[in-house]
Amino acid sequence: MVLPTPGTGRRTEMEAMFSCLGVRPLPTLEVDERLAWVTGVTDGRGSLIWYRDVVLRAFGSRAEIRSFTPPLLRPVGIAHARRPLGRAARAFIAQAGHKAPVREPVR
């Protein structure tokens, strides 16, 4: 598998995902340079997990592209300053937080 360098944020996230899935990939290329990821895959050195829209742009028809079923999802959050927000920001937060639990930061 083509993977980011050990110890980097991206690699740590991937290792956490692999751990949850009970998977231990065999790295064939460990590098942070994205062009090297593309070259590693097109040269047949390994497979790569990357965002689908980026994969489509980076590889086009030069590689077989598959999606996970069910899709992998990553929770995200919204952070903003502790001060009154403008109307647009309040509307965005209200829409984004629809039916989502609100968690106050730990102090």
Stockholm file with secondary structure:
# STOCKHOLM 1.0

chainA/1-107         MVLPTPGTGRRTEMEAMFSCLGVRPLPTLEVDERLAWVTGVTDGRGSLIWYRDVVLRAFGSRAEIRSFTPPLLRPVGIAHARRPLGRAARAFIAQAGHKAPVREPVR
#=GR chainA/1-107 SS CEECCTTSHHHHHHHHHHHHHTCCCCCSEECSCHHHHHHHHHTTSCCCCCCHHHHHHHHTTSSCCCCCSSCCCCCCCCCCCSSCCCHHHHHHHHHHTTTCCCCCCCC
#=GC SS_cons         CEECCTTSHHHHHHHHHHHHHTCCCCCSEECSCHHHHHHHHHTTSCCCCCCHHHHHHHHTTSSCCCCCSSCCCCCCCCCCCSSCCCHHHHHHHHHHTTTCCCCCCCC
//
